[in-house]
Amino acid sequence: MAVVGKGSDLVLGVELGSQMSVVATGTRDDAARAVNEGGLGKLIARRFVPTSIAYAGKVRLFGEEAEARVNEEPRDTIMELPLWISVHTVDQVKALEARLSSCPAVEVGVLSNGELLFHVDFDNQKLKIPVPVAVGAFVGRLYTTGMHQGGGCAKEQNLSGYDFLRHMQHHPRVPHTGVLVVPSSVTEKDLGILTAAQGVANVPSQMLSRMSALINWWCCEKLPAEYNSLMQLQRATGASVKEKGVVHVALLDVGFSEISMAVMELRKTSSEQDTSVVRQPQKQVSVKVLWSAAAGDIGILDAVNVLAKHVRHHIKEKFHEDVRTKTARYWRICQACATAIRALCDVNHASIDLKFLLKDTDFRFNITRKHFGELCAPLQAKLKTFMEETLSKAGVTGANVAAADVLNSLARTAWIHSTIADAVHCDSRSGKPGKIRWVEDGGAGAVLGAVYWAADKKYVDNLVDRNPPYPEDQLLRMTALETDIRKIERGELERRFLLAHLESYAFEMHRAATTKDNLVRNAEQLTKVIKETETSAGALQEAPLEKVKQAYETFRSYLMNSEPRLFEAVEDERATRLGQAKGIDPRKAMDIVVRQLGQESNSKLPNTILLKRAKRDTEEASELLAGGQTDLAVYLANQSLGYLSNMDTATARDTDRRAVTELQLQNYLQLSKAQTKEAVEDRAIDYRSRLLTQALDNCNRALAIDSKNADALFQRSITYMTLNDFSRAKADVEAGLAIVPGSEAGRALEAEITQRQQSHTAL
C-alpha cells in the first residue's frame, strides 16, 4: 500500500473570489522551504477559475464554461456568485442587480426569513436553489480541482492525482489540510451561510478573510528581512515616528468588488520567548495588526460600471441605439471598458473599440485619464473616507505610515493612486522616495497565504462562525437537493459519455476497416452499418439514455458476431486508451472521452467534416474572445487548427483550400490576441514572457499567410508594445497604416505607442 510521508502532507488553499477564484495545492515541505525566503508561488500548483455557475439543461457548468454562456444571455447562469451571499432583502437584490449590470439576469426570490433562492430551469423543471447549495457546489468543485492538482505532490509514491484523492478518501489517517479564503467584507451572518455551504458540499475547512490571508502571505514571504528595508524607507521618507524601533505599514487590496486595508505594526523582539512571536514562523520581528477593514461597495467593478454607463449614454445620444444592460452587447462594452482602464494606468489617452456592436457601424470611444477621474469622483470620495477611517481606528496617521503596499496593478489608475498618496502623506514632488509600493502577487497572494496557514505558518487567526447552526431539517433538505442534482448530472453525463463512445467507436471502426482490411469479413456490409451508426449517432443528441444504450449495444453486437477479428483488434487498442475511465467519476470519464474525440482530427476523416468542425470552432472562439473568455478561445482556436492541419490538401477543392487559409489566418490572429490579453493580467506574471513569445509566433504565422494583412501587423505591434519593444511596434503600426491609411485603430495605436515609450523612458 502506498503511503504518503508525513513530511509531504498535502495542503490546499482555496479562495472564493468575487470574480475569480483560485486553487493552490502544495505540501508542508513547500511551505517550510519558502517561509521567510519567499517564492512559494513557484513551488506549488495553482489554477484560476471564474466564480460562475450555470444550471445548463441537466448538468452544471463551472468557471469559464459557465461564464461563456453570457453570449446566450441565459437566466440560469449565476456570475460573481459570492456577492449574493450578503443579499437578504428585496432592496439588496435590486442594488446588486444594478451593480452586476453586465451579467446575465438571474431570477431570484427572497423568503420572509431572509433566505435567498435562485430560480433556475434544470432537467425540465423549475428549481429553487438556496445560496448555500449553489455556493457549496462551486466550493466543492474547487476542492476537487485542488485535490486533482495534488497528483503532483504524490509523484514519489507513483500515484496519479485521482488515485491520490481516492487513497486519501479510503485512508483518513493520511494528513491533509484545507483552508477556504472568503471576501474580506463578509458579515457574521454570511459566515453561517458559508458554513452551511461547506456542509452541503461535505468539505468542512477553516476560513480566512481575504485580507487576513494576504497579511499571512506578506509576512511569511517578506519577514524578517523586510523590517530593515522599512526602517530605511521610514528614515528616507521622513515618516513620523511614534516609537523608536517601530515601523507601520499599510496593506491595501484593491479588489474586483471590494477594497480592504490593514495597518500593521512591526518591531524587533527582545527574545524568541517573547509572547508576541510565540506562534510566528520567525521570531526576530513581531507583527501586530492594529486594524483591518473592508469596503464592500467600492471596487474595480464599480469603476467599470461608471465608464460603461457613460459609454452606453454616449451610444444612445450619438447613434440612437439603446444597449440594454444584462445583455451580451453590454457585457462586451464592460469588457472593453476594463481594458481601457488598464491602459489608462500607463497612458493619458485610451480608446474603446468594438466591432459589430452597433447596427450600421463599428464603435469607437476615446477617454482620457482626466475625464475618467472626473467620472469616478464619487468613488474617489468613498475611497478617501474609507482610508481615513481605517487609519484613525488603527490609531495612526498617514504621516506615521512608512509604506503603503498595494495589490492589483489596476490600482495604478491615476485617481486611485492620488487618493492613496494623499492618505499616507506621500509627496512624489519632494524628491524623496515614494511610500507607495506595488506588490506583485500574481493574483494569488491570498491563496498562497492560505497554503502557508494550512501548513501551520501563521500570523493571523481564522474566522470563527458564531452563528447558531442551520436547523437540521433545513440542512438535510439542502443536502437532499444537492444529492438529487448530482444524480441527474450523473445520468446525463453517462448518456453523453455513451453517445461520445458510440460516435468515437464508429469513427474508429471506419478507420480500422481501411487500415486493417485483412481482418474484415464483409467490407460492403461493414461500411453500410458504420454509415448507419454515424447517422443514428447524430440523431441521438437529445435522445434518452436507454435509446443511446440500445444503439450502442446493437452496433457492438453486430461487430462481435459479424466482424469478430476486427472487433477484438480495435477493443485491445481502446482498452489501453480508455481503460482508466472504468469505475471512476463520470466527469473524469467524460474528460477522457472528450480527449479521445479531440484526437479524431488525426483520423482520416473526410475534408468536408474537418472543414465544418474547424469553421464551427473558429466562430465560437471568436465569440468567446469578444466576451473575454481567453482560455476557452485558445482551446477552440487550437482545436480548429488541428482539424485544418489534417485535411487532405491533395484532394481538396480550390474553394476548400482558400477556406483553410482564411481560417488558419483567423485562428492565428485570435490566438495572438488572447495570449496578449492574458499576458497583461496580474495572474500571468510568472508566465508573461512565454505568453507574449507565443503571441508573436502566432502573429508571424498569420503574416506568413498574408504579409499585407493590416490586422496582423497591428496585433504584432500591440504585442511588441507590451514587450516594451517600441521600435518594432512603431515599424509594424506604420506598415499597417501604409496598407489602410484611414484606420482610426491604427492611428490610436500609433499614439499609444508614443505615450508608452515616453512613460517608459521617464522611469
C-alpha positions in Angstrom: 0.0 0.0 0.0 1.3 3.4 -0.9 2.0 5.7 2.0 2.4 9.4 1.8 5.2 10.5 4.0 4.4 12.9 6.9 6.9 15.5 5.6 4.9 15.8 2.4 1.4 16.3 3.8 -0.9 17.8 1.2 -2.1 21.3 2.0 -4.8 23.1 0.0 -5.7 26.7 -0.3 -9.0 27.7 -1.9 -10.0 31.3 -2.5 -13.7 32.0 -3.2 -13.1 35.3 -5.1 -15.9 37.6 -6.1 -14.9 37.4 -9.8 -12.0 34.9 -9.9 -11.4 32.0 -7.6 -8.0 30.4 -7.1 -6.9 27.0 -6.0 -3.4 26.2 -4.8 -2.1 22.8 -3.9 1.3 22.1 -2.2 2.9 20.3 0.7 4.1 21.3 4.1 7.6 20.9 2.8 6.9 23.5 0.1 5.7 26.0 2.7 8.7 25.2 5.0 11.2 25.9 2.2 9.5 29.2 1.1 8.7 30.8 4.5 11.0 33.8 5.4 12.5 33.5 1.9 9.6 33.9 -0.5 8.7 32.2 -3.7 6.0 29.8 -2.6 4.2 30.5 -5.9 6.9 28.9 -7.9 6.8 25.7 -5.8 3.1 24.8 -5.9 0.4 24.2 -8.4 -2.4 26.8 -8.8 -5.4 27.4 -11.0 -7.7 30.3 -11.6 -11.4 29.7 -12.1 -14.1 32.4 -12.8 -16.6 32.3 -10.0 -19.6 31.4 -12.1 -22.0 28.5 -12.1 -24.7 27.6 -14.7 -27.5 25.2 -14.4 -27.4 24.1 -18.1 -30.1 21.6 -19.0 -29.1 18.5 -17.0 -25.6 19.4 -15.9 -23.9 22.3 -14.0 -21.1 24.2 -15.7 -18.4 25.9 -13.7 -15.9 28.7 -14.3 -15.2 29.8 -17.9 -17.7 27.3 -19.3 -20.4 28.9 -17.3 -19.2 32.4 -18.0 -19.1 31.8 -21.7 -22.9 31.5 -21.6 -23.1 35.2 -21.3 -23.3 35.3 -25.1 -26.6 33.4 -24.9 -28.0 35.7 -22.2 -29.4 32.8 -20.1 -31.3 33.2 -16.9 -29.8 30.1 -15.3 -26.2 31.4 -15.0 -25.1 32.9 -11.7 -21.9 35.1 -12.1 -19.9 36.8 -9.3 -21.5 34.2 -7.0 -20.1 35.3 -3.6 -21.7 38.7 -3.9 -25.1 37.0 -3.5 -24.1 35.6 0.0 -24.8 39.0 1.6 -28.2 39.6 0.0 -31.2 39.0 2.3 -33.8 41.7 1.3 -35.6 42.7 -1.9 -33.8 46.1 -1.8 -30.4 44.4 -1.6 -31.4 42.2 -4.6 -32.2 45.4 -6.6 -29.0 47.1 -5.6 -26.8 44.0 -6.5 -28.7 43.5 -9.9 -27.9 47.1 -10.7 -24.2 46.6 -9.7 -24.0 43.5 -11.8 -25.5 45.2 -14.8 -23.2 43.4 -17.3 -24.1 39.9 -16.1 -27.0 37.8 -17.3 -30.2 38.3 -15.4 -30.9 35.5 -12.9 -34.3 35.2 -11.3 -34.2 35.3 -7.5 -36.6 35.2 -4.7 -36.3 36.2 -1.0 -38.2 34.4 1.7 -39.5 36.1 4.8 -36.6 34.9 6.9 -34.1 36.5 4.5 -33.1 33.3 2.7 -32.2 33.9 -1.0 -33.3 31.4 -3.7 -32.1 31.2 -7.3 -34.9 30.2 -9.7 -33.4 28.1 -12.4 -34.6 25.6 -15.0 -32.9 22.2 -14.6 -33.9 18.9 -16.0 -37.1 20.4 -17.4 -38.3 21.5 -14.0 -38.2 24.8 -12.1 -35.8 24.5 -9.1 -35.4 27.0 -6.3 -31.7 26.8 -5.3 -30.8 28.2 -1.8 -27.5 30.2 -1.8 -25.7 27.5 0.3 -26.4 24.9 -2.3 -25.0 27.0 -5.2 -22.0 28.1 -3.2 -21.4 24.6 -1.8 -21.4 23.1 -5.3 -18.9 25.7 -6.5 -16.6 25.3 -3.5 -16.8 21.5 -3.8 -15.7 21.8 -7.4 -12.8 24.0 -6.4 -11.7 21.4 -3.8 -12.0 18.6 -6.3 -9.8 20.7 -8.7 -7.3 21.2 -5.9 -7.1 17.6 -5.0 -6.5 16.5 -8.6 -3.7 19.1 -8.7 -2.4 17.3 -5.7 -1.3 14.5 -8.0 1.9 16.4 -8.5 2.5 16.0 -4.7 2.3 12.2 -5.0 4.7 11.5 -7.8 7.3 10.0 -5.5 4.6 7.4 -4.5 3.7 6.7 -8.1 0.1 7.8 -7.6 -2.0 9.7 -10.1 -3.9 12.7 -8.9 -7.1 10.7 -8.9 -5.6 7.7 -7.1 -4.1 10.0 -4.6 -7.5 11.5 -3.9 -9.1 8.1 -3.7 -6.3 6.9 -1.3 -6.9 9.9 1.0 -10.7 9.1 1.0 -10.1 5.5 1.9 -7.3 6.1 4.4 -8.3 9.1 6.5 -5.1 8.8 8.6 -3.2 10.4 5.7 -2.9 14.1 7.0 -4.1 16.9 4.8 -5.4 20.4 5.5 -7.6 22.8 3.5 -8.3 26.5 4.1 -11.1 28.5 2.4 -10.4 32.2 1.8 -13.6 34.3 1.6 -14.2 38.0 0.8 -13.0 40.5 3.5 -16.4 42.2 3.6 -18.3 39.1 4.8 -20.5 39.7 7.8 -21.2 37.4 10.8 -24.4 36.3 9.1 -22.5 35.5 5.9 -20.3 33.1 7.8 -23.3 31.0 8.7 -24.2 30.6 5.0 -20.6 29.7 4.1 -20.5 27.1 6.9 -23.8 25.6 5.6 -22.3 25.6 2.0 -19.3 23.6 3.2 -21.7 21.2 4.9 -23.7 20.7 1.8 -20.5 20.1 -0.2 -19.1 17.9 2.6 -15.8 19.9 2.5 -15.5 21.4 6.0 -12.5 23.6 6.4 -11.3 26.6 8.4 -11.9 30.1 6.9 -9.7 33.1 6.5 -10.8 36.6 5.3 -9.0 37.7 2.1 -7.2 40.4 4.0 -6.1 38.0 6.7 -4.8 35.6 4.1 -2.9 38.5 2.4 -1.3 39.6 5.7 -0.2 36.0 6.3 1.3 35.8 2.8 3.0 39.2 3.1 4.5 38.3 6.5 5.6 34.7 5.5 7.3 35.9 2.3 8.9 39.2 3.5 9.8 38.9 7.1 12.2 39.3 8.9 14.3 40.9 6.1 11.6 43.5 5.2 11.7 45.1 8.6 15.2 46.6 7.9 14.1 47.8 4.5 11.0 49.5 6.0 13.1 51.2 8.7 15.4 52.6 6.0 12.4 53.8 4.0 10.9 55.4 7.1 14.0 57.5 7.5 14.3 58.3 3.8 10.6 59.5 3.5 10.7 61.4 6.7 7.7 59.5 8.1 6.7 60.5 11.6 8.0 58.0 14.2 5.7 57.2 17.1 8.1 54.9 18.9 11.8 54.1 18.3 12.3 50.8 16.5 8.6 50.6 15.5 7.5 50.8 11.9 4.0 51.0 10.5 3.0 49.6 7.1 -0.4 49.7 5.4 -1.5 46.8 3.2 -4.2 47.9 0.6 -6.0 45.4 -1.6 -7.9 47.0 -4.5 -10.2 44.1 -5.5 -12.9 43.5 -8.0 -15.8 44.2 -5.7 -14.2 45.4 -2.5 -11.3 47.4 -1.2 -9.7 46.2 2.0 -7.0 47.7 4.2 -4.9 46.6 7.1 -2.4 48.6 9.2 0.4 46.6 10.8 2.9 47.5 13.4 6.4 45.8 13.2 9.0 45.9 15.9 12.2 44.0 16.9 11.7 41.4 19.7 13.9 41.0 22.7 14.0 37.2 22.6 12.4 34.3 20.9 10.4 33.7 24.1 8.6 37.0 23.6 4.8 36.2 23.9 4.1 38.3 20.8 6.1 35.9 18.5 5.4 32.5 20.0 3.2 31.4 17.1 5.1 33.2 14.3 7.3 31.3 11.9 10.1 33.7 12.5 10.9 35.2 16.0 13.0 38.3 15.2 10.2 40.7 14.3 6.8 40.8 15.9 3.7 41.6 13.9 0.6 43.3 15.3 -2.4 44.1 13.1 -3.7 47.4 14.5 -6.8 47.5 12.4 -8.3 45.7 9.4 -11.4 46.8 7.4 -13.2 46.3 4.1 -15.4 48.5 2.0 -17.7 46.1 0.1 -19.3 48.8 -2.0 -16.1 50.0 -3.8 -14.1 48.1 -6.3 -12.8 47.9 -9.8 -16.3 46.6 -10.8 -17.8 50.0 -9.8 -15.2 51.9 -11.8 -16.0 49.7 -14.9 -19.7 50.4 -14.3 -19.2 54.1 -14.2 -17.4 54.1 -17.5 -19.7 51.6 -19.2 -22.7 53.6 -18.1 -21.1 56.8 -19.7 -20.4 54.9 -22.9 -23.9 53.5 -23.1 -25.3 57.0 -22.7 -22.9 58.2 -25.5 -24.2 55.5 -27.8 -27.8 56.4 -27.1 -27.2 60.1 -27.7 -25.0 59.8 -30.9 -26.2 56.6 -32.6 -29.8 56.4 -31.2 -29.3 52.8 -30.1 -30.2 51.6 -26.6 -27.8 48.9 -25.5 -29.7 47.2 -22.7 -27.9 46.1 -19.6 -27.6 42.4 -18.8 -27.1 41.6 -22.5 -24.2 40.2 -24.4 -23.7 43.5 -26.1 -23.4 45.3 -22.7 -21.1 42.6 -21.4 -18.7 43.4 -24.3 -18.9 47.1 -23.5 -17.9 46.4 -19.9 -15.0 44.1 -21.0 -13.7 46.9 -23.3 -14.0 49.5 -20.5 -11.9 47.3 -18.2 -9.3 47.0 -20.9 -9.3 50.8 -21.3 -8.9 51.3 -17.6 -5.9 49.1 -17.6 -4.4 51.2 -20.5 -5.0 54.4 -18.5 -2.7 53.2 -15.8 0.2 53.8 -18.3 -1.0 56.4 -20.8 -3.1 59.6 -20.7 -5.5 58.5 -23.5 -7.2 55.2 -24.2 -9.8 54.1 -26.7 -12.7 51.7 -26.5 -13.0 49.9 -29.9 -15.9 47.5 -30.5 -16.6 45.9 -33.9 -20.1 44.8 -34.9 -21.6 46.3 -31.7 -23.9 48.7 -33.5 -26.2 48.0 -36.4 -24.5 50.1 -39.1 -21.1 51.0 -37.9 -18.2 49.9 -35.7 -17.9 51.8 -32.4 -15.0 53.8 -31.1 -14.9 56.0 -27.9 -11.9 57.9 -26.6 -11.3 58.5 -22.9 -8.6 60.5 -21.0 -7.2 60.0 -17.6 -8.7 63.3 -16.5 -12.2 62.5 -17.9 -12.1 59.1 -16.2 -11.1 60.6 -12.9 -14.0 63.1 -13.1 -16.4 60.3 -13.8 -15.1 58.4 -10.7 -15.1 61.4 -8.3 -17.9 59.9 -6.1 -15.9 56.6 -5.9 -12.8 58.6 -5.0 -14.6 60.4 -2.2 -15.7 57.0 -0.8 -12.1 55.6 -1.0 -10.7 58.7 0.7 -13.2 58.4 3.6 -12.6 54.6 4.0 -8.8 55.1 4.2 -9.0 57.9 6.7 -11.4 55.9 8.9 -9.2 52.9 8.8 -6.0 54.8 9.7 -7.9 56.6 12.5 -9.2 53.3 14.0 -5.7 51.9 13.8 -4.5 54.8 16.0 -2.0 56.2 13.4 -1.9 59.0 10.9 -0.9 58.8 7.3 2.4 60.5 8.3 3.1 57.6 10.6 2.9 55.1 7.8 6.3 54.1 6.4 4.9 52.4 3.3 1.6 51.5 1.7 1.9 48.2 -0.1 -0.8 48.0 -2.8 -2.1 44.9 -4.6 -3.7 44.8 -8.0 -2.0 46.6 -10.9 -5.3 48.3 -11.7 -4.8 50.4 -8.6 -2.2 52.4 -10.6 -5.2 54.2 -12.1 -4.5 57.9 -11.5 -7.4 58.7 -9.2 -6.8 55.7 -7.0 -3.1 56.3 -6.9 -3.5 60.0 -5.9 -6.1 59.1 -3.2 -3.7 56.6 -1.6 -0.8 59.1 -1.8 -2.8 61.8 0.0 -3.9 59.3 2.7 -0.4 58.3 3.6 1.2 61.8 3.0 3.3 60.7 0.0 4.5 63.7 -1.9 6.2 62.5 -5.1 7.3 66.1 -5.9 9.5 66.3 -2.9 12.2 64.2 -4.4 12.1 61.7 -1.6 11.4 58.0 -2.1 7.7 57.2 -2.5 5.8 55.5 0.2 3.5 53.6 -2.3 4.9 50.2 -3.3 3.2 48.0 -5.9 3.1 44.4 -4.7 3.1 41.7 -7.4 1.4 38.6 -6.1 0.4 37.1 -9.4 -3.3 37.4 -8.3 -2.7 34.6 -5.9 -1.3 36.2 -2.7 -4.4 35.4 -0.7 -4.5 31.7 -1.6 -0.7 31.4 -1.0 -1.3 32.9 2.4 -3.9 30.2 3.0 -1.4 27.5 2.0 1.1 28.9 4.5 -1.6 29.0 7.1 -2.7 25.4 6.4 1.0 24.4 6.8 0.9 26.0 10.3 2.9 29.1 9.3 0.5 31.6 11.0 0.5 35.3 11.6 -3.3 35.7 11.8 -6.4 34.0 13.3 -9.1 32.2 11.3 -12.7 33.3 11.1 -15.0 31.8 13.7 -18.6 31.2 12.8 -20.6 32.1 15.9 -24.0 31.8 14.3 -26.4 29.1 15.6 -26.1 26.1 13.4 -28.6 25.8 10.5 -31.7 23.8 11.6 -31.0 20.2 10.9 -34.1 19.7 8.8 -33.1 22.7 6.6 -29.6 21.4 6.1 -30.9 18.0 5.3 -33.3 19.5 2.8 -30.5 21.4 1.1 -28.2 18.3 1.1 -31.0 16.2 -0.4 -31.4 18.8 -3.2 -27.7 18.7 -4.0 -27.8 14.9 -4.0 -30.8 14.9 -6.5 -28.9 17.4 -8.7 -25.8 15.2 -8.7 -27.9 12.1 -9.6 -29.4 13.9 -12.6 -25.9 15.0 -13.6 -24.5 11.5 -13.4 -27.3 10.2 -15.6 -26.8 12.9 -18.2 -23.0 12.5 -18.1 -23.4 8.8 -18.6 -25.7 9.5 -21.6 -23.2 11.9 -23.1 -20.3 9.5 -22.3 -22.1 6.6 -24.1 -23.0 8.8 -27.0 -19.5 10.1 -27.4 -18.3 6.5 -27.0 -20.6 5.4 -29.8 -19.5 8.2 -32.1 -15.8 7.6 -31.4 -16.3 3.8 -31.9 -17.9 4.4 -35.3 -15.1 6.7 -36.4 -12.5 4.2 -35.2 -14.2 1.3 -37.0 -14.4 3.4 -40.1 -10.6 3.9 -40.0 -9.9 0.3 -39.0 -11.9 -1.0 -41.9 -9.3 0.6 -44.2 -6.1 0.1 -42.2 -6.9 -3.5 -41.0 -8.8 -4.7 -44.1 -7.2 -8.2 -43.8 -9.3 -8.7 -40.6 -12.6 -7.7 -42.3 -15.1 -10.4 -43.4 -17.7 -8.4 -45.3 -16.4 -5.0 -46.2 -19.6 -3.8 -48.0 -21.9 -4.7 -45.1 -19.5 -3.3 -42.6 -19.3 0.1 -44.4 -23.1 0.2 -44.6 -23.5 -0.5 -40.8 -20.9 2.1 -39.9 -22.5 4.7 -42.0 -25.9 4.0 -40.5 -24.4 4.2 -37.0 -22.8 7.5 -37.7 -26.1 8.8 -38.9 -28.0 7.5 -35.9 -25.4 9.0 -33.5 -26.2 12.4 -35.0 -29.9 11.8 -34.5 -29.5 10.7 -30.9 -28.1 14.0 -29.5 -31.2 14.6 -27.3 -32.3 11.0 -27.0 -32.7 9.4 -23.5 -30.1 7.2 -22.1 -32.0 4.0 -22.9 -32.1 4.7 -26.6 -28.4 5.6 -26.7 -27.6 2.3 -24.9 -29.7 0.4 -27.4 -27.9 1.9 -30.4 -24.5 1.3 -28.8 -25.3 -2.4 -27.9 -26.7 -3.0 -31.4 -23.5 -1.7 -33.0 -21.2 -3.7 -30.7 -23.3 -6.9 -31.1 -23.0 -6.6 -34.9 -19.3 -6.2 -34.7 -18.8 -9.0 -32.2 -20.8 -11.5 -34.2 -20.1 -10.4 -37.8 -16.6 -9.0 -37.6 -15.0 -10.7 -34.5 -11.3 -10.4 -35.6 -11.7 -6.7 -36.3 -13.7 -6.2 -33.2 -11.1 -7.8 -30.9 -8.2 -5.8 -32.5 -9.9 -2.5 -32.0 -11.1 -3.4 -28.5 -7.5 -4.2 -27.5 -6.4 -0.7 -28.7 -9.3 1.1 -27.0 -8.7 -0.8 -23.7 -5.3 0.7 -23.5 -6.5 4.3 -24.0 -9.9 4.2 -22.2 -9.4 1.5 -19.6 -8.7 4.1 -16.9 -12.2 5.5 -17.4 -13.9 2.4 -15.9 -15.3 2.8 -12.4 -14.3 6.5 -11.9 -16.2 9.7 -11.5 -18.4 10.4 -14.6 -16.9 13.8 -15.1 -13.4 12.4 -15.3 -14.6 9.6 -17.6 -16.2 12.3 -19.8 -12.9 14.2 -19.9 -11.1 11.1 -21.1 -13.6 10.5 -23.9 -13.6 14.2 -24.9 -9.8 14.0 -25.2 -10.3 10.8 -27.3 -12.8 12.6 -29.5 -10.3 15.5 -29.8 -7.8 13.1 -31.3 -10.3 12.4 -34.2 -8.6 15.3 -36.0 -5.8 12.9 -36.6 -8.1 10.4 -38.2 -8.7 10.2 -41.9 -12.0 12.0 -41.8 -13.5 13.5 -44.9 -12.4 17.0 -45.8 -15.9 18.3 -45.5 -16.3 17.1 -41.9 -12.9 18.5 -40.9 -13.6 21.9 -42.5 -17.1 22.1 -41.0 -15.7 21.4 -37.5 -12.8 23.8 -37.9 -15.2 26.6 -39.0 -17.5 25.9 -36.1 -14.7 26.1 -33.6 -13.2 29.2 -35.2 -16.5 31.1 -35.0 -17.1 30.0 -31.4 -13.5 31.0 -30.4 -14.2 34.5 -31.9 -17.4 34.9 -29.8 -15.6 33.8 -26.7 -12.7 36.1 -27.3 -15.0 39.0 -27.7 -16.6 38.1 -24.4 -13.2 37.9 -22.6 -13.0 34.1 -22.2 -9.4 33.7 -23.3 -8.8 30.2 -22.1 -11.7 28.6 -24.0 -11.0 30.8 -27.1 -7.4 29.5 -27.2 -8.6 25.9 -26.7 -11.1 26.1 -29.6 -8.7 28.0 -31.9 -6.0 25.3 -31.4 -8.6 22.6 -32.0 -9.7 24.3 -35.2 -6.1 24.4 -36.4 -5.8 20.7 -35.6 -8.7 19.8 -37.9 -7.3 22.0 -40.6 -3.8 20.5 -40.5 -5.3 17.0 -41.1 -7.2 17.9 -44.2 -6.0 16.0 -47.3 -4.9 19.0 -49.4 -4.2 16.8 -52.4 -7.9 16.0 -52.9 -9.2 19.3 -51.6 -11.1 21.6 -53.9 -9.8 25.1 -54.6 -12.6 26.7 -52.6 -11.8 24.5 -49.6 -8.1 25.4 -49.8 -9.0 29.1 -49.7 -11.3 28.5 -46.8 -8.5 26.6 -44.9 -6.1 29.6 -45.5 -8.7 32.1 -44.2 -9.5 30.0 -41.1 -5.8 29.5 -40.3 -5.2 33.2 -40.5 -8.2 34.0 -38.3 -7.1 31.4 -35.7 -3.5 32.6 -35.5 -4.8 36.2 -35.0 -7.3 35.1 -32.3 -4.6 33.1 -30.5 -2.3 36.1 -30.5 -5.0 38.4 -29.2 -6.0 36.0 -26.5 -2.4 35.4 -25.4 -1.5 39.2 -25.4 -4.7 39.9 -23.4 -4.0 37.3 -20.8 -0.3 38.4 -20.5 -1.2 41.8 -19.0 -3.3 40.2 -16.3 -1.8 40.1 -12.8 -2.3 36.3 -12.7 0.1 35.9 -15.7 3.1 37.4 -14.0 5.0 34.1 -13.8 4.5 33.1 -17.4 4.0 36.5 -19.1 7.2 36.2 -21.2 6.1 32.8 -22.5 2.6 34.1 -23.5 4.0 37.1 -25.4 6.5 34.9 -27.2 3.7 32.6 -28.3 1.6 35.7 -29.3 4.5 36.9 -31.5 4.9 33.4 -33.1 1.2 33.4 -34.0 1.3 36.8 -35.5 4.3 35.7 -37.6 2.4 32.7 -38.7 -0.6 34.9 -39.8 1.8 37.2 -41.7 3.4 34.2 -43.4 0.0 33.5 -44.8 -0.7 37.2 -45.7 2.2 39.6 -45.3 -0.2 42.6 -46.2 -2.8 41.8 -43.5 -3.1 45.1 -41.6 -4.9 43.4 -38.6 -2.0 41.0 -38.1 0.5 43.9 -38.3 -1.4 45.9 -35.8 -1.7 42.9 -33.5 2.0 42.2 -33.7 2.6 45.9 -33.0 0.5 45.6 -29.8 2.5 42.6 -28.7 5.8 44.4 -29.3 4.5 47.4 -27.4 3.5 45.1 -24.4 7.1 43.8 -24.5 8.3 47.5 -24.5 10.0 46.9 -27.9 8.8 50.3 -29.2 10.9 50.5 -32.3 9.5 47.3 -33.7 6.0 48.2 -32.5 6.3 51.5 -34.5 7.6 49.8 -37.6 4.6 47.4 -37.6 1.9 50.0 -37.0 3.5 52.2 -39.8 3.4 49.2 -42.1 -0.2 48.6 -41.2 -1.2 52.3 -41.8 0.6 52.2 -45.2 -2.0 49.5 -46.1 -5.0 51.1 -44.5 -4.2 54.8 -44.2 -7.6 55.8 -42.8 -7.6 53.3 -39.9 -8.6 55.0 -36.7 -7.5 52.0 -34.7 -4.0 52.2 -36.3 -3.7 55.9 -35.6 -4.8 55.4 -31.9 -2.3 52.6 -31.6 0.5 54.8 -33.0 -0.3 57.5 -30.4 -0.4 54.9 -27.6 3.0 53.5 -28.5 4.4 57.1 -28.4 2.8 57.7 -25.0 4.0 54.4 -23.5 7.5 55.0 -24.8 7.6 58.4 -23.2 6.4 57.0 -19.9 8.8 54.1 -20.1 11.7 56.4 -20.8 10.7 58.6 -17.8 11.0 55.7 -15.5 
